[in-house]
């Protein structure tokens, strides 16, 4: 089994989304690669933390996502 981390994108960074992001960031087995969030101020906050942010899932897939499994 590979020790490589899972790369994930989180869709939605409301209250529970932020809880999930924080939990995922604590894991050594998961890398949060991107977040999809429609609210501009929340996207700005996440970008300042160094996360890649997108407005829609379609944008994520078009510009920065991967369909690899």
VEXKE-571854 format. One record per residue (C-alpha): residue number from 1; residue in one letter; x, y, z. Coordinates in steps of 0.5 Angstrom, whole numbers, plus 500, padded with zeros to 3 digits. Layout:
<nodes>
+-----+---------+-----+-----+-----+
: num : residuo :  c1 :  c2 :  c3 :
+-----+---------+-----+-----+-----+
: NUM :       A :   X :   Y :   Z :
...
+-----+---------+-----+-----+-----+
</nodes>
This chain:
<nodes>
+-----+---------+-----+-----+-----+
: num : residuo :  c1 :  c2 :  c3 :
+-----+---------+-----+-----+-----+
:   1 :       X : 500 : 500 : 500 :
:   2 :       X : 503 : 507 : 498 :
:   3 :       X : 504 : 512 : 503 :
:   4 :       X : 502 : 518 : 499 :
:   5 :       X : 497 : 522 : 501 :
:   6 :       X : 490 : 523 : 498 :
:   7 :       X : 488 : 529 : 494 :
:   8 :       X : 481 : 532 : 496 :
:   9 :       X : 477 : 538 : 494 :
:  10 :       X : 472 : 540 : 499 :
:  11 :       X : 465 : 543 : 496 :
:  12 :       X : 462 : 548 : 500 :
:  13 :       X : 466 : 552 : 506 :
:  14 :       X : 460 : 554 : 510 :
:  15 :       X : 461 : 552 : 517 :
:  16 :       X : 461 : 545 : 517 :
:  17 :       X : 466 : 545 : 510 :
:  18 :       X : 471 : 549 : 515 :
:  19 :       X : 470 : 544 : 520 :
:  20 :       X : 472 : 539 : 515 :
:  21 :       X : 477 : 542 : 512 :
:  22 :       X : 481 : 543 : 519 :
:  23 :       X : 480 : 536 : 520 :
:  24 :       X : 483 : 534 : 513 :
:  25 :       X : 489 : 539 : 514 :
:  26 :       X : 490 : 535 : 521 :
:  27 :       X : 491 : 529 : 517 :
:  28 :       X : 498 : 526 : 514 :
:  29 :       X : 494 : 522 : 509 :
:  30 :       X : 490 : 527 : 506 :
:  31 :       X : 492 : 534 : 502 :
:  32 :       X : 486 : 539 : 501 :
:  33 :       X : 488 : 541 : 494 :
:  34 :       X : 482 : 545 : 493 :
:  35 :       X : 476 : 548 : 495 :
:  36 :       X : 469 : 550 : 491 :
:  37 :       X : 466 : 556 : 495 :
:  38 :       X : 461 : 561 : 492 :
:  39 :       X : 461 : 566 : 497 :
:  40 :       X : 467 : 571 : 495 :
:  41 :       X : 469 : 573 : 502 :
:  42 :       X : 470 : 566 : 504 :
:  43 :       X : 474 : 564 : 498 :
:  44 :       X : 478 : 570 : 499 :
:  45 :       X : 480 : 568 : 506 :
:  46 :       X : 481 : 561 : 504 :
:  47 :       X : 486 : 563 : 499 :
:  48 :       X : 490 : 567 : 504 :
:  49 :       X : 491 : 561 : 507 :
:  50 :       X : 494 : 558 : 501 :
:  51 :       X : 488 : 554 : 499 :
:  52 :       X : 486 : 554 : 491 :
:  53 :       X : 479 : 556 : 491 :
:  54 :       X : 474 : 556 : 485 :
:  55 :       X : 467 : 558 : 485 :
:  56 :       X : 464 : 552 : 482 :
:  57 :       X : 465 : 545 : 481 :
:  58 :       X : 465 : 546 : 473 :
:  59 :       X : 471 : 551 : 474 :
:  60 :       X : 475 : 546 : 479 :
:  61 :       X : 474 : 541 : 473 :
:  62 :       X : 476 : 545 : 468 :
:  63 :       X : 482 : 549 : 471 :
:  64 :       X : 485 : 545 : 476 :
:  65 :       X : 482 : 539 : 477 :
:  66 :       X : 483 : 532 : 475 :
:  67 :       X : 479 : 526 : 474 :
:  68 :       X : 484 : 521 : 476 :
:  69 :       X : 482 : 515 : 481 :
+-----+---------+-----+-----+-----+
</nodes>
